[in-house]
Amino acid sequence: MQPFADRLRPNKIEDMVGQKHIIGKNKVMNRIIERGNIPNMIFYGPPGTGKTTLANIIANVTGKKYVKLNAVNCGVKEIKEVIESSKRDLFSYNGIILMLDEIQALNRKQQQSLLEVIEDGSVTLIASTADNPYFVIYKAILSRSTVFEFKPIEKEDIVEGLKNCIEKLKDSKTYKINMVEDEALYQIANISNGDMRTAINRLELAFNLGINISDATVDITLQNVIDSSIAKSVNYDRKGDEGYSILSAFHKSLRGSDVDASLHYLARLIKAEDIQNITRRLLCVASEDVGLAVPNAISIVYACVSSALQLGFPEARLPLAQATIYLAQCPKSNSVINAIDKAIYDVENNEIGEIPNHLKDAHYSGAAKLGRGIEYKYPHNYKNNWVDQEYLPNSLKDRKYYIPGENKNERAYSSYWKQVKENSK
């Protein structure tokens, strides 16, 4: 039997749910369809948000021949063969729409060759990808296409979509729907994570569990949904846009000292079992965003990270949460990253000059004849283990890279060295 997700797919744009930023009265997609002048388009967003459904609707209402391919299991040769075959039927159609799923699976050379079949205007490309198109799609194709972002579908919209599906199921001659609990539909929406396809699949499971063989009726109940549900799905691709976005949100929440948000994004990362990226972010935050405000933060976080790597999941969640809570609550300072980035900028962009002779290596015969190390002053021979001498190259003399942060630790060190230097005068 045909799965619900295919059988109940909307065939009119008015029946689609979600994507209200581009779909609806006077919205861009409705206007494009009404005018019938379809541009090359890239549909970008997570699975189950309507990308393929909208492409089907566009093809149906514009009278164009619809060719659907998946880039994962075909190459340019297959794409060209299908298109050439379709072109022979052009007199019966108003052009061809090529729906290419997972376009990111084509390499750069393969994507370049697509230009040949879309530039003459007889073929309109609608490509879909869950990855950020600006990372994975060849620029020449992007420049000839309009990118539309599809967002996870809101819970209320998923419930509306499920109700639409149930209305269609009521036309079934096999089973009569006897009862539908609203709580069941909201539970499906709650655990589908913005994915309409997943929601419909879960509706199908609950439907099958609710069949009463004796009288050919169906009860869609909350208990059936619970019984048929596996763990809530989480959109995460380690090398994709969603994965990077979760990592970015995790890091920024730690930097912003929001413990609860930090734990939320940590939970998403734990769900994806991405321990390597979690530990890298934690260690990075310890230096980049806490730094010298709490100098021993790096040691504490390293101990937590080492424990997590040794334990593995599920126990690794404990030291990872410990490090997350600790870092989120630490005072913050970005003086470390600012200092090293300024220094690197000078090395890469400015005349850095020669190392002063008194700092050059003098541990070899003949060094003194070259003037190496002769005027070097050994700091430990002076009061407070400090003596005034120039360490930077002459061209960078008086350059300041490190600016102490406004926190207790850095203020204390800054005050100490200011006093030492003043007392040495």
N, C-alpha and C positions, 0 to 999 in steps of 0.2 A: 504494500500500500504506500502511496506517495506520502512522504513526511509532511507534517503540518506546516513546517517552515516554508516549504515550496507550494503546497496546496493552498495555503491561506495568504500568500504574498499579495499585497495590494496591487491592483492594476490601474489605479487612478491616483494622481498626486493628492487629490482631496482626501484619500483614505490613509495617507501616510501620517505617522505620528512622529513627533520630535523635529529637530532641525528648524525650529521656528525662525531662526535668523535668516534662513534662505528659502523656506517653503511656507506658503500661505498667501492669502490675498494680497496682490500687489508686491509680493516678494520676488526676488531676482529669478528663482527657478520657475515660478509660475509664469512670469513675463517671458522668459526665454522660450518656454514650451508654447505659449500662446502665439508668439511671433513666428515660431518655426525655424528661426535662423540659429541653428545649434553650433556653438563654437567648440573647438577642442577643449576638453576639460579634464582636470585631475581631481578626483574625489579622494580626499585624505581624511582618515579618521579610524577609530578602533572598529573591530568586527561588530556586526549586528546593528549598525546604525543607519542602514538604508542605502548604502552606496550602489549595490547591485540592483536593488528594487527601483531606485530612481532612474538608473540607466535603462532598465527594461521599459519603464513608463515612457521615457523620452523617445525610445525607438518606436514604441507602439503608436504614439499620438502624432509622430511626424511622418509616418509612412516610409521610413527608411528601412533598408534591410539590416537586420540585427545579427552581428557576428560576435559571439562571445568566446574568448579564449583565456586560458590561465597561463601566465608567463612562467609559472613554476614547472610546467610539464610540456612546454613548447618553446621553440626557438624562432628566429627570424624567418628561416626557410618555411616553417609551417605557417607562420603568420602571412607571409607573402603568397603562399599557395592558396590559402583560404580566401584571401582578398582577390586574387586574380580570378579564382573560380566565381566569386560573388560578382565581380565586375561584368561578367558575361550576362548577368541578369539585371544590369542597371536599367534597361529600358522599362522594367516592371516596377522599379523603385525610384525614390527620390534621393538616391545616394546610399551610402553604407555607413552604419555606426559600428565601429570596432570597440567592443567593451573588453578591455584588457585588465584582468584581475592580477594583483600582485606584480605590478610593473617593475618594482624594485628588484625582482628576481632576474631581470635582463641586465647584462653587463653594459658598460658604456658603449662598446662597439655595436652591440645588438640594438641598443636604444637609438644610436645614430642612424642606423639603417631604417628605422621606422619613419624617419623624416621623408624618405622617398615616397611613402604611401599616403602621407597626410598632407603634403604640401600642394598637391594638385587640386585639392578641395573635394574630390570624389569620395574620400574616406574621412569621416569625423572620428577622432579618437576620444574615447572616454576611458581613462585609466583610473584604477583604484589602487590605493596602498595604505597600509596601516602605519608606515614609516613617514617621517617628515620628508615631503617631496623635495625640499631644498637641499637635503642631504643625499638623496638616492636617485634623483631623476636628472638626466642630462639637461644642461642649461638651454640648449637649442630647442628641446621639446617644451621646457617650462616657458620659454619666451613666446611660444606659439599657442600656449594653453592658458586657461583661467583656472586657478586653484580654488577649490571650495573645501572648507574644513567641515567635517561631520563630527559632531560632539556626542558624548554618551547621552543616551535618552533619559530624560527625567522620569522619576518613578511614576508620577501622575500620568505621563504620556504612555508609559508602558502599560499601566492599568487600562487606559483607554484603548490601546492597541489590542490587548487581550480580550476586551469586551467586543471589539470589532470581530475578532477571530471567532468568538463564541457565537455571535450572530450568524456567521457563515456556517458554523458547525450545526446550527439548528436546522439547516436545510438537508442535513444528512438523512438518508433513508434507512440507514442501518441502526443507528441509535438515537434515542430521544433524550435531550438534556433535561433532566428532571429538576436539578438544583445547582446553583452556583453561589458559593459563599464569597462575599466581598473580601473577607479576610484572606481567603486563598489567593485571590488575584494580587492583593497587596503584598503577601508573603513572597509570591513569585517575583514581583517587581523589586522587592527589597534585596533579594539574593541574586539578581541577574546582572547587577553592576552596569546598568546602562546599555545592555546588549539585548535588543529585541529578539534576535534569533534564539539566544539562550532562553529567554522568557517563553517563547513559543514552544521550544523543545520541552521545557519543564511543564508547560500546560499539557502537552501531549502525554507526558508520563502520568500526570495527575488524572487526566482523562481516562487513560487505560486502566489505572488502578480503581477508578470509580465506576467502571462498567458493571451493571447488574445483569448478569446473563439471563436470569429468569424472565425479566420483563423488557429486556433490551433498552434499559434506561441508563443514564450516566449522572452521577453526583460528583461535582467538583468541589471538594471540601478542603479546609485547611489541613486536616489530618492527612489527607491523601498527598497534598503538596509536601508536607513535612516528611512523610514516609518515602516519597520519591526523590527527595532532594539530596544531592551531595553537597559538599562544602561550597560556600559562596565563591563564585569566580572572581578573579582579580586580573585585570588587564596589566600585563607586564612583559616587556621584551627587553632583555638585558642590553641589546645593541640597538634598540629602536627608540623612537621619540618618547614613548610612554615611560620606558625604563629610565631614560635620562631625566625626564621631568620629575619622577618620584625622587630620584637621587638629589636633584636640584632643590626640591621642596624640603627634603630632609635636612640638607646642609643649611639652607636659609632659615629654617625653623630653629635649628641649633644656634646659629649666629644671632637670631632675634630673641634668644632666651625664652622661647615658648616651649615649655616642657611637654605639654599635652599634644601640641601639633607634632613635635619631634617624635614622640612615642607613636603617634598615628602613622607617620610615614615609615618609621622603623618597622611597625607591624606589617605594612605592605611589603617591605623588603624581606622581612622574615618569611612571609607567606610565599614569596617567590624563591626563598632559600638562596638569596644572592649574598652569601656571607663575605665574599671577596670585596664587593663594592661597598658593603656596609662598613667593613673594617678600614678600608682606605679612606672613606669619608670621615670616620671618627678620628683617625690619626691626623688627617688634614686639618680638621676643625681645631684640634688641640693646639696646633701651631699657628694656623692662619687667623683664627678668630678669638682664641683665648690667649695663646702666646705667653708673653711675659707678665700678664696680669696674674696668672697662676702658673709659675714656671714648672711646677711638678705635675701639671695636668697631663703632659705628654707621657710621663712615667706611669701614672695611674691608668690612663687610657690604653697604653701599650700592654699593661698587665691584663686588663679586661679583654683586649683583642686576642692576646695569646691564649687566654683561657677559652675564649669562644672557639678559636680555631682548633684547639685540642679537644674540646667537648663535642663539637659538631651539633647539628640540630637534633632534637628539639631543645636540649639543655643550653645551647649557645645563646638562646634568647635572653638568658638571665644576665650574664656579664655584658652583653650588648645593650640591654636596657639600663644596666647600672652605669655604663659609660655615657649613654645618651642623657640620662637624667643629670648626671654629674656635669657634663659639658654644658647642658642647657642652663644650669644654675650658676656656672662659673662667671665671675666678672670677665668682661671682654676687652681685648686689645688687638688691633690689627697692625701694631707697630712693626712686627716681624716681617710680614709680607710687604708692607710699604718700603721698609728699609732694603730688603734684598732686591725688590723689583727696581728701585731707583739705582742700585749699584749695577745690576745687570743691564739696565738701559744705558748707563754710561759706557760700560764695556762694549756694548753693541753699536753705539751711535756716536760716541765722542772720542777725541784724541785722549788716550789714557796715559800716555807718557811712560817714561822709564821708571823702574823701581829705584828709589834712592840708593846710592852706593852703600850707605851704612847699614841697609837692610839686606843687601845681597849676600848670598852664600859665601862664607869666607873659610870654609873647612877644606882647603886644598892648598897645595904649594903654589906660591906665586900670587895668591889672592891679594896680599898686601900691596904688591907692586901695581896691581890694578886699582888700588884704592878701595877694595871691597871690605866692608865691616869695620874700618879703622875708627870712624867717628861714632860707632854705635854705643849707646849708653844702656847698660844693663839695669832695668827698672828696680830689681830687688836690692840693688846697692844704695837705693835712695829711700827717704822717708815715705811711709805708706805705700812702698813698692811702686812708686810712680815718678816719672821724670818727664819734663816737657821736651819732646823731640818730634820731628815730622815723620809720619809714617806713609802718608799718601804720596803718589807721584806729584811732582811739582805742578803739572798741568791741572791737577785736581785739588790743589791745596785749598784747605778750608771748606771742602765739600761736606755737607751734612746729609747723611742717609738716614740715620736712626733718629726719630723724634719720639721721646718717651710718651707713652700713653697716660691718660689721666686716671690712674688707678694706684692703689696703695703701694704695691710692690715697685712699680716703675718710678713712682715719685720718690720712694725711699732711696733707690739706687741713684737716681738723678741728683738728689740732694747730697748724697754721700760724695759723689765724684766732684760736684761743684765745690764742696767744702775742701776736699783734698787739693784740688787745683788752686784754689784761692790761697790756701795756707802755704803752698810751695813757692809763692811769689816773693 
